[in-house]
Amino acid sequence: MMTKLFVWWFHFKGWKIEGEMPKNISQCVIIGAPHTSNWDFVYAMAALRIIQVKPNYLAKKQLFWWPLSLLLKKTGGIAVDRSKSHNLVESIFTLFQSHEKLLMLFPAEGTRSAVKKWKTGFYWVALKAGVPVYMAYLDYGKRRAGIGPRLDVTGDIQADFKKIKAFYSGIQPCVEKNFNRDGIRPD
């Protein structure tokens, strides 16, 4: 019900979909960027519903209060306690091992606020699990959302992040000051 409202809003605001997730993909990591506003969730959920992709994603446990928890769980949300040190890479790798179908969406910035650099957990999960990375995006400048190219991570994180940075360089976020393009680096 709620995601149908998101889809209506998506179309009402004149957004369009570009690209699609290949139908034969059963496991992958999806980068969700830029992530600079609460509106990103609304547009991302709408776009994913339209292209019929049902990923799981991590969200801080503080968001899982009733009734919001119903929406988050229904749309694939997994609560994470960010106040404690976890080995999330290992935990998510275990999820990939135990699920035949798992599309894991990562907002690589880790927050809507400006960051000095992206988190690299998505990269290490993809490398360890041997799954491809797809670059999803919300471009507020052109009102378009979609799935970009596939990236098979190589273990050369510097080279792989250059490709990621090149892809996201032309994407306009909702809140420009919160998207640090120079932060798309692994070091």
ROKOL-436847 format. One record per residue: x, y, z of N, C-alpha, C, O in turn; residue in three letters. Coordinates in pm, whole numbers, plus 50000, padded with zeros to 5 digits. Each point is the difference from the previous one (the first is absolute). Layout:
BEGIN
XYZXYZXYZXYZALA ...
END
This chain:
BEGIN
500824988050000499185012050000500875012750000499825008949917MET 501124991650178500855011950010500905001449877500195011149950MET 500374977750003500875001149883499205003949875500555006149909THR 498164990350086499165004649888499885015250003499995006549895LYS 499914999150225499975014650014501335006049954500015010449934LEU 501094983150099501325004749956500084999949847500525009449940PHE 498964980149998500024999049853499165011249939500425006349902VAL 498414996350156499165010949951500775013150009500015007849904TRP 500624994850210500765012450021501155001149898500245010749944TRP 500444978250033501114999249905499545005049862500635008749940PHE 498264985850012499475003949869499445014350002500195007649906HIS 499134995950202499425013450014501085010749991499775010649941PHE 501404986850116501105009649999500814999649871500985007349985LYS 498634984049920500634999949869501294991949990500805002249909GLY 499394988550183501214991749997499864988949896498894995949965TRP 502264999449987500044989249900501014989450045500905002750079LYS 498924985549869500894988750028500944997949882499605001149884ILE 501654996050148501004996549898500654986950042500234997650119GLU 500054994249787500694987350028499114990550076498925003550046GLY 501574984349966499264989950075500974989650055501124998649952GLU 498414994450146500804989250058499804987649912498874996149972MET 502234997749985499844987749922499164989750077500164998350120PRO 498964995149810499054990750064500684987850061499454994050092LYS 501725002249858500644987750047500885002150123500654990550045ASN 499405021550011500845002750116499294995350127498915004850033ILE 501704985850035499414995150125500705005650123499425000650108SER 501845003449875500735006050111500865011549947500654998849896GLN 499335012350177500855011349964499995010150113499194999450092CYS 501735009949897500055011850085499575011649911500445001249886VAL 498715007450169499545011849928500455012350079499685001350118ILE 501055007649816500355012750063498825009449979499535001649888ILE 499995004650218498955010049991500605013750027500345003050114GLY 499795005349784500615013250020499415009849899499464995749898ALA 500625016850128500415006050125498924998250106498834997849969PRO 501585003250157499084998950113500165012550086500815000350093HIS 498395010049873500185013050065498745005550064500025010950058THR 498864981949932498725005250046499064988550037500184988849953SER 498835014150130498974990050030499184996749875499434989149991ASN 500515020149914499274997449876500624988649920499314993649921TRP 501965003750100500664989149927499284986750023499864992049907ASP 499705005750214499294987550030498724998949917499724989649942PHE 499515021250053498735000049927500254997149852499364991249942VAL 501565016349997500254998149857500664986549970499694993849898TYR 501205001850190500654987049978498994988650010500014990949916ALA 499135009450184499004989350014499054999849881499604989449953MET 500045022449997499145000849882500714994149878499444991749928ALA 501805012750050500754995149883500194984950007499834993049900ALA 500535002050216500234985650014498714992249976500034989349939LEU 498865015850108498724993249976499674999949851499554989949947ARG 500695021349986499705000849857500854990149920499494993449910ILE 501795005350124500864990849924499994985950060500754991249958ILE 498385006850140499764986850060501254993850061500314988349980GLN 500425020050097501164995450075499645001050147499545010450047VAL 500664978650025499664999750142501254997250083500274988650037LYS 500505022149991501244998050075499765000150151498945004250048PRO 502054991350023500075002450144500955011850019500825002849913ASN 499065003950199500885011250029500145001450151499164995150076TYR 501915011549967500265002350140499505013950039500145009549924LEU 499284991450195499575013050052500235000150151499924989650065ALA 500365022149989500285000650143498774995550079498865003149965LYS 501404989450142498924993850077499045010250059498844996750028LYS 501615015749993499155010250055498805003249910499005005550047GLN 501104991249825498895002349908498914989350010498905001949949LEU 501404987150116499064988850004499055001250119500004991750091PHE 499195018849907498955001950098498664999149928499915003149881TRP 499074992850191498694998449940499405013649972500085008650088TRP 499344994149799499674991249889501054999849889499874992349905PRO 501185016350106501015000749895500684986449979500384996649887LEU 499764995750219500654986849988499264990949903500614991849932SER 498085009650060499214991849906500445002849856500204990749922LEU 499935022150044500425003949866501434995449973500294994449894LEU 500595008050201501414996449980500174985049980500714995749910LEU 498654996450173500124985449987499374995149870500554991249934LYS 498315014450030499324995849877500835003349876499934992949899LYS 500855017850108500815004049884501424994350005500855003949920THR 499424987050174501294993250003500995005150103501164996050000GLY 498395012950089500905005850099500484990050105499244991650047GLY 502025009649987500624992050106500585009950100500825008549964ILE 498774990450162500455009350104501464997350038500414988550014ALA 500355022450002501404999150038500245009450118499575011549998VAL 501114983450104500385008250114501345006549969501044993550008ASP 498925019349957501235006949960500835004650119501125004849982ARG 498354993750140500765004250118501024989550042500905003050079SER 498974984949870500924989350036500864996249880499605001549885LYS 501584993650146500904995349895499554986149956499934990750081SER 499775008049794499554987349944500924996249885500685008549942HIS 499334978950027500684995849879498914998349894499634988849965ASN 499875022649985498894999649905500374993149870499174993149941LEU 502065008550015500424993449876499824984950015499434993549912VAL 501055001150197499884985550023498534995950015499594989649947GLU 499625018450124498584996850018499254999949867499184991149975SER 501105018849941499305000649871500524989149906499234994549922ILE 502055002450085500544989049923499274987050037499674992049912PHE 500085006050216499264988250047498594999849942499484989449966THR 499905022450024498685000749937500064995449855499124992749954LEU 501915011549974500154995749861500184984849992499474993649909PHE 501265000750185500204985550000498714992350028499814989049948GLN 499325016850132498814992750043498745003349920498944994450026SER 501155014749878498845003749918500334998449852500985005649950HIS 498194986949982500194998049856499775013049923500645002649899GLU 498425005550152499715012849936500205011050104499355000150104LYS 501575008949866500265011450090500595011549919501104999049946LEU 498155011750048500455012449939500145009850116499005004150058LEU 502224999749976500245008450118500345014349956500995002349931MET 498185007050110500155014149966500785007150110499654999150118LEU 501415007849843500845007450094500025014849964500375003649889PHE 499225005250203500285014149979501465002250042500285001450119PRO 500624998949788501444999650029500485011850083501044999250065ALA 498215011749934500395011350083499734997050148500655005750088GLU 498384985649938499704995950136499095009450076499534996650108GLY 500215015249839499185010050067499565010249896500555000649890THR 498455007550147499555010649909500895012450009499975008549910ARG 500804992650196500895011650019501244998649913500314989249950SER 500395021850033501254999749924501024991250071500105000350123ALA 500644991949801501044991350057501325002849930500045004749886VAL 501054992450185501335002049941500294989349896500625002749898LYS 498924985050130500194989149903498924989650017499404998550107LYS 500364994349784499004989350002500474988550088501204997750018TRP 497834995350036500304987550070500334989449894499495000749888LYS 501344989850146500444990049902499404986150024500324990649929THR 498805008250171499434987050031499354993249881500154987949981GLY 499125019949937499354994249882501034993249910499734989449943PHE 501435016750045501064994849913500514986650053500114990349925TYR 500205009450206500564987850058498994988750003500374988349986TRP 498355015050032498954989849994499964993949860500004987849985VAL 499975020849913499944995249861501214991349967499874989549937ALA 501315015050105501224992549971499984986350069500294989849938LEU 499375010250191500004987650077498934990349951500234987949992LYS 498595017449975498894991549955500124996349852499294991149952ALA 501595015749975500144997149857498795004149919499624993249905GLY 499765018150134498805004749930500295013349931500885007450043VAL 498394995649851500215012749930499425011750078499164998450088PRO 501325013549877499495012550055499255007249887500505001049888VAL 498325004150144499265008549906499895013850061499765001450120TYR 500405008849799499965013850047498635006049972499675003249886MET 499554998350221498685006249988500145014850033500915004150072ALA 498185003949876500135014450019498665007049999499014995149945TYR 500995016550119498915009649994500625013149953500845005750069LEU 498754999049816500535012449944498895010450006499105000249915ASP 500975008550186498975010150020500025010749892498975006149972TYR 502184996349967500105010149895499194996349877499345008449940GLY 500724979050023499294995349880498764991850034499334994749911LYS 500365004350218498854992250048499984986249937499054996049933ARG 502044996950092500114986549948500594991150108500805004350083ARG 498804983349913500514990050095500234987349923499324997349900ALA 501634994850145500224987549928501164992050052500615003050102GLY 499654986649822501104990850028501055002449892499724998949880ILE 501475004350164501095002449907500754987249968499444989150010GLY 501805012349953500774988349954500374990350111500025003450118PRO 500264984649839500494989450088501515002150020500735003349907ARG 499704994650215501425000450032500364986950068499494996850107LEU 501404995849831500544988050063501265004350074501025003049938ASP 498904997350195501145004950078501194990849981499864987849989VAL 501325018350008501214992649965500934997550118500914991849991THR 498855015250120500954999650110500955011949996500655003050100GLY 499425003749786500775012349987499035011450032499415006049911ASP 500454996850218498985009450045500205014049943499025007049973ILE 502224997250009500275013349943499445000949858499305009649966GLN 501004980549952499535000049860498484998849993499365006849921ALA 500084984650163498544998249999499285012750045498975003649944ASP 501585003250157499375012450046500125011249897499155008949997PHE 501874991049920500095009849891498814998449905499445009949954LYS 500184977750018498854997449913498715004750065499135005849935LYS 500744991650195498815004250074499915015350001498935005649974ILE 502185001050055500025014650005499655005949864499255009849992LYS 501284984549902499715004949864498504999049971499425009149942ALA 499974979850100498574998349974499175010650073499115006049941PHE 501184996250187499195009250079500385014749982499345008750058TYR 501684994449865500455013949987498955009249939499955011850034SER 499224983149878498995008349934498624999550062499055005549944GLY 500814988050170498704998450064499775011650098500895003250080ILE 497935003149915499695011150090499164995050117498924994449978GLN 501545007650145499254995850118498885009750034499885010749940PRO 499304985750156498965008950050500635011850072499615011549978CYS 501364985750110500685010550076501475000049958500784991750047VAL 499585017549865501335000149940501125000550105500994993049986GLU 498865015150117501075001550100500264987150079501044998750065LYS 498034991949930500174987450073500624988849916500214989050050ASN 500065013749823500574989749913501445003749966500245008649916PHE 500684985050148501425002649981500554990449894500354988650030ASN 499715016149847500514991549892501454995850024500414989149960ARG 500365019550106501384996350032500054989250108501044993850021ASP 497865004050047499924989750104499804986049943500004990250075GLY 499835008849794499854986949937501414994649978500555000249890ILE 500024995150221501354994649999500104990150116499295001450099ARG 501564988949888500084989550103500955002950114499944993150102PRO 500965016849885501025001850105499575009550109500755002550094ASP 
END
